[in-house]
C-alpha cells in the first residue's frame, strides 16, 4: 500500500514500515496525512504478519508539525470545526500510543510541534545526532494540547513546563536526557545502526513483546500490594505455559535460535 504523502510497506522480516514522504514541506501534516497515518497504523497493528512497526521519514526533517496551508484553513474554522479537527489528531496519537505491536520511531532530522507528539507516542525512539526538537506552539499563540498527554508522559512535568512555555529548540542530547530519545547514532551511520537494533528486537518473542507492553500499562502507578503481586505471578505463569514461552525456554536451554514462526502457526490453529 502506498500514497504520495506516506509510504507503507510490509517487509519480509515482519517489519511494518510507515515513511513520511512530504520532504518538500518537511513532512508537515494536514488532515489528509493524519487520516492516512491513522489508517496505516491500524492496519499494520491488526496484521498478524507484522512483528513491529517502524515510523521514519524521507528528507531533511522528520516532521515540522502542522502544515502551513492547513493552519491557514484552521484560522477560518469555527470552534466546532476546530474541535472536530483536533479530535482527528488526537485519534492518531492514541492509535500510535495504544498499538499492540512494538513501535519504533527513527528520527533523522528536526521534529517540531506535532512531530514531537509522533515521537513521544512511539515505544522506542532512535535518532540521528543531528536531530533537533521544538515544542513551538506558544510562538504562534497556541498550546501543544493534543500531544501533551504523551509528551508529558515521556519527558515529565518539570521538563514539559520549561519547553511548553519557552518553545526553545533543544538538541538530541537534551532529548535523550529527558527520555524523549532512547538511542543516538551518528547521522551517517543511522540507517545501519537502526537495522542492527531492529534485528535484535525481531529476535524476541512477538507475543511476549505484546504482553510486556500490556504489563507496563497494568503495573504503572499501582501500589505493590497483594492484588498486584498475584496478578503479575499469574501473568508469568500464563506466559511460561504458552507455546511461545515453552519454545523460548527450550531454545535457550538447547542453545539454538527459537522458532517463533512455528508458535505463530500453532497459535493460529488454536484460535
Backbone torsions as a table, in degrees:
resi	resn	phi	psi	omega
1	UNK	NA	133.1	178.5
2	UNK	-144.8	158.0	179.8
3	UNK	-150.3	149.2	-175.3
4	UNK	-51.6	-45.8	-174.2
5	UNK	-84.2	-16.7	172.4
6	UNK	-140.8	154.9	174.1
7	UNK	-121.6	126.7	-179.4
8	UNK	-120.1	124.8	-178.4
9	UNK	-132.0	143.9	168.3
10	UNK	-107.8	107.8	-176.3
11	UNK	-83.9	160.5	-172.2
12	UNK	-64.0	-24.2	-178.9
13	UNK	-87.6	6.3	177.8
14	UNK	95.0	8.3	176.7
15	UNK	-86.5	125.8	169.1
16	UNK	-95.6	117.5	-173.6
17	UNK	-113.6	127.0	175.9
18	UNK	-115.2	119.0	-176.5
19	UNK	-116.0	121.1	173.2
20	UNK	-67.5	129.2	-169.8
21	UNK	-133.1	50.3	174.6
22	UNK	-126.6	58.1	-174.0
23	UNK	-61.5	-25.8	-177.8
24	UNK	-67.6	-20.9	176.0
25	UNK	-121.1	27.0	176.9
26	UNK	57.6	34.2	177.6
27	UNK	56.0	33.5	173.0
28	UNK	-68.4	149.8	-176.3
29	UNK	-115.0	154.1	175.5
30	UNK	-130.1	-171.5	-175.6
31	UNK	-63.1	-31.3	179.6
32	UNK	-70.5	-44.7	178.9
33	UNK	-64.6	-39.0	178.4
34	UNK	-60.4	-44.3	179.2
35	UNK	-64.2	-41.9	179.8
36	UNK	-65.3	-42.6	178.9
37	UNK	-64.5	-43.0	178.7
38	UNK	-59.2	-47.5	179.8
39	UNK	-63.0	-41.9	-178.6
40	UNK	-63.1	-46.0	179.0
41	UNK	-64.1	-41.1	179.4
42	UNK	-62.0	-45.4	-177.3
43	UNK	-66.6	-44.0	-180.0
44	UNK	-68.3	-37.4	-179.4
45	UNK	-65.9	-29.0	-178.7
46	UNK	-95.8	4.7	179.8
47	UNK	-93.3	118.1	-177.3
48	UNK	-63.3	-20.2	-179.3
49	UNK	-80.2	-13.9	-177.7
50	UNK	-88.1	126.6	178.3
51	UNK	-97.4	-34.2	175.0
52	UNK	-154.4	161.5	-176.3
53	UNK	-118.7	128.1	178.1
54	UNK	-109.0	130.2	174.4
55	UNK	-111.0	116.7	177.5
56	UNK	-135.8	-171.2	-174.2
57	UNK	-150.1	148.9	172.3
58	UNK	-92.4	150.8	176.9
59	UNK	97.1	-172.4	-176.4
60	UNK	-76.1	-30.0	-175.8
61	UNK	-109.2	148.0	171.9
62	UNK	-73.3	-57.3	172.9
63	UNK	-165.7	131.2	179.5
64	UNK	-86.6	7.1	-178.5
65	UNK	86.4	-136.5	-174.3
66	UNK	-72.9	137.0	176.6
67	UNK	-69.5	140.7	-176.9
68	UNK	-61.0	-42.0	179.3
69	UNK	-64.7	-36.2	176.9
70	UNK	-65.3	-40.4	179.3
71	UNK	-65.3	-36.4	177.0
72	UNK	-62.0	-41.2	178.0
73	UNK	-65.4	-41.4	-178.4
74	UNK	-63.1	-31.0	-179.6
75	UNK	-62.1	-23.8	-179.9
76	UNK	-97.7	-2.5	-177.1
77	UNK	-71.8	151.9	168.9
78	UNK	-76.1	172.1	177.5
79	UNK	-58.1	-44.6	-177.7
80	UNK	-64.1	-40.5	178.3
81	UNK	-64.9	-41.7	177.0
82	UNK	-62.8	-39.4	-179.9
83	UNK	-64.6	-48.3	-179.4
84	UNK	-64.6	-38.8	177.7
85	UNK	-62.8	-42.6	179.9
86	UNK	-66.2	-34.0	178.2
87	UNK	-64.1	-31.0	177.4
88	UNK	-66.2	-42.3	176.4
89	UNK	-66.4	-39.6	177.8
90	UNK	-61.0	-38.7	178.8
91	UNK	-63.6	-40.2	177.4
92	UNK	-61.6	-49.3	-178.2
93	UNK	-60.6	-42.9	179.7
94	UNK	-65.7	-39.5	179.6
95	UNK	-60.9	-44.8	179.2
96	UNK	-66.2	-47.2	-175.7
97	UNK	-63.1	-34.6	-175.2
98	UNK	-95.5	8.6	178.4
99	UNK	-54.5	137.6	174.2
100	UNK	-71.4	-35.6	-179.6
101	UNK	-78.1	152.7	174.3
102	UNK	-63.9	133.5	179.0
103	UNK	-114.9	133.7	-179.0
104	UNK	-126.2	123.1	175.0
105	UNK	-96.7	133.2	176.5
106	UNK	-113.5	109.3	-172.3
107	UNK	-104.1	104.8	-176.4
108	UNK	-94.2	-13.2	-177.2
109	UNK	-150.0	-149.7	-175.1
110	UNK	-74.9	141.7	173.0
111	UNK	-127.0	116.2	-177.7
112	UNK	-118.8	149.2	172.8
113	UNK	51.7	-121.0	-179.6
114	UNK	-60.6	-22.5	175.1
115	UNK	-62.9	-36.0	174.8
116	UNK	-65.5	-35.1	177.0
117	UNK	-61.4	-44.5	177.5
118	UNK	-57.4	-43.5	-179.9
119	UNK	-63.3	-46.6	-176.3
120	UNK	-65.0	-26.7	-178.6
121	UNK	-76.5	-20.5	-177.5
122	UNK	-81.3	153.1	-177.6
123	UNK	-69.0	-41.7	-175.0
124	UNK	-132.0	138.3	-178.9
125	UNK	-125.7	120.9	176.9
126	UNK	-111.9	132.9	-172.0
127	UNK	-137.9	152.1	172.3
128	UNK	-73.3	152.0	177.0
129	UNK	-69.7	-6.1	176.2
130	UNK	-97.9	-1.8	-178.4
131	UNK	-66.7	143.8	176.4
132	UNK	-135.2	156.9	-172.9
133	UNK	-137.0	150.4	177.2
134	UNK	-159.5	128.7	171.5
135	UNK	-96.4	85.7	-162.7
136	UNK	-93.1	3.7	-169.1
137	UNK	-57.3	-40.4	-175.2
138	UNK	-66.7	-19.7	175.1
139	UNK	-63.6	-23.2	179.4
140	UNK	-102.2	7.5	-177.1
141	UNK	77.0	21.1	-179.7
142	UNK	-115.4	-178.6	176.5
143	UNK	-134.8	151.4	179.7
144	UNK	-82.6	56.9	-168.1
145	UNK	-66.3	-53.2	-173.4
146	UNK	-64.9	-36.2	-178.8
147	UNK	-85.2	-10.5	-171.9
148	UNK	-58.5	-39.9	-179.5
149	UNK	-58.5	-35.9	-175.9
150	UNK	-83.3	-38.5	178.8
151	UNK	-68.5	-42.8	179.2
152	UNK	-64.8	-38.6	175.4
153	UNK	-59.8	-38.4	-176.2
154	UNK	-75.5	-47.7	-170.6
155	UNK	-105.9	-11.3	178.5
156	UNK	89.7	162.2	-174.5
157	UNK	-64.8	-43.1	-174.7
158	UNK	-65.5	-46.4	178.0
159	UNK	-65.8	-38.3	179.9
160	UNK	-61.6	-40.9	179.6
161	UNK	-58.5	-42.2	-179.7
162	UNK	-67.0	-54.8	-169.2
163	UNK	-80.3	-25.2	171.7
164	UNK	-66.6	-37.9	-173.8
165	UNK	-85.0	-39.2	-174.4
166	UNK	-88.7	-24.5	-176.0
167	UNK	57.0	31.6	178.4
168	UNK	-69.4	148.0	169.2
169	UNK	-78.5	133.3	175.8
170	UNK	-130.7	147.8	-174.3
171	UNK	-86.6	179.8	-173.7
172	UNK	-69.2	-29.0	177.8
173	UNK	-65.7	-41.7	176.3
174	UNK	-66.9	-38.6	177.5
175	UNK	-60.3	-39.3	178.3
176	UNK	-69.6	-39.3	179.0
177	UNK	-62.9	-27.3	-179.6
178	UNK	-95.1	4.7	178.8
179	UNK	72.7	15.4	174.0
180	UNK	-77.7	-34.1	178.9
181	UNK	-116.1	137.7	179.8
182	UNK	-93.2	-37.2	-174.2
183	UNK	-142.8	135.7	178.9
184	UNK	-111.5	133.5	177.1
185	UNK	-125.5	154.3	171.9
186	UNK	-56.5	137.5	-176.6
187	UNK	-56.7	-40.6	-177.4
188	UNK	-70.2	-22.3	-178.4
189	UNK	-111.6	12.9	-175.9
190	UNK	-57.4	-53.3	-173.2
191	UNK	-64.2	-40.6	-180.0
192	UNK	-67.2	-39.6	178.2
193	UNK	-69.4	-37.8	177.3
194	UNK	-63.3	-42.2	178.8
195	UNK	-58.9	-44.6	178.7
196	UNK	-64.9	-43.4	179.7
197	UNK	-61.1	-48.0	-177.6
198	UNK	-63.2	-39.4	179.3
199	UNK	-61.7	-38.2	178.6
200	UNK	-65.0	-35.2	177.8
201	UNK	-69.7	-38.4	180.0
202	UNK	-64.0	-19.7	178.4
203	UNK	-73.3	-13.5	-177.5
204	UNK	-82.7	161.2	178.2
205	UNK	-65.0	120.9	-177.0
206	UNK	-57.7	-45.9	-178.6
207	UNK	-72.0	-31.7	176.9
208	UNK	-64.4	-38.5	177.9
209	UNK	-64.2	-41.0	177.9
210	UNK	-63.2	-43.8	-179.8
211	UNK	-65.9	-34.9	178.9
212	UNK	-64.0	-39.1	176.8
213	UNK	-62.9	-45.3	179.6
214	UNK	-65.1	-35.2	179.2
215	UNK	-61.5	-44.1	179.7
216	UNK	-60.7	-46.1	179.4
217	UNK	-60.7	-34.9	-177.4
218	UNK	-74.0	-42.9	-171.9
219	UNK	-86.2	-21.8	-174.8
220	UNK	-61.6	138.8	176.1
221	UNK	68.2	3.5	178.6
222	UNK	-91.8	141.5	175.5
223	UNK	-69.1	146.5	179.5
224	UNK	-80.6	90.6	-178.7
225	UNK	-127.9	180.0	-173.2
226	UNK	-55.6	-43.5	-178.2
227	UNK	-61.6	-42.4	179.9
228	UNK	-67.5	-41.9	179.5
229	UNK	-60.8	-45.0	-179.3
230	UNK	-67.6	-39.1	-179.6
231	UNK	-66.3	-43.3	179.5
232	UNK	-67.5	-35.5	175.9
233	UNK	-63.8	-39.4	178.4
234	UNK	-65.1	-39.2	-177.9
235	UNK	-66.5	-39.6	178.7
236	UNK	-72.3	-33.4	176.8
237	UNK	-63.9	-43.8	177.7
238	UNK	-61.0	-41.5	-177.6
239	UNK	-69.5	-41.3	177.8
240	UNK	-61.1	-34.6	-177.3
241	UNK	-82.8	-9.6	-178.3
242	UNK	-76.1	160.4	178.9
243	UNK	-60.8	-39.8	-179.7
244	UNK	-67.5	-41.9	178.9
245	UNK	-62.6	-43.8	179.5
246	UNK	-65.3	-40.7	179.3
247	UNK	-65.6	-41.7	-179.2
248	UNK	-63.8	-45.8	-179.9
249	UNK	-67.7	-41.9	179.1
250	UNK	-61.1	-43.7	-179.9
251	UNK	-62.7	-40.2	179.1
252	UNK	-63.5	-46.0	-178.8
253	UNK	-67.9	-31.8	-179.7
254	UNK	-90.6	1.9	178.1
255	UNK	55.2	50.7	177.0
256	UNK	-136.0	168.2	176.4
257	UNK	-77.4	133.7	178.0
258	UNK	-67.5	147.8	178.5
259	UNK	-101.7	85.1	-177.7
260	UNK	-68.0	-26.8	-178.8
261	UNK	-64.0	-39.0	177.3
262	UNK	-61.9	-41.6	177.8
263	UNK	-61.2	-41.7	-179.7
264	UNK	-62.2	-44.1	-178.9
265	UNK	-63.4	-45.1	-178.8
266	UNK	-65.9	-40.2	179.1
267	UNK	-65.7	-39.0	178.9
268	UNK	-65.6	-35.1	179.9
269	UNK	-68.5	-27.0	-178.1
270	UNK	-88.5	-5.1	179.8
271	UNK	-69.2	NA	NA
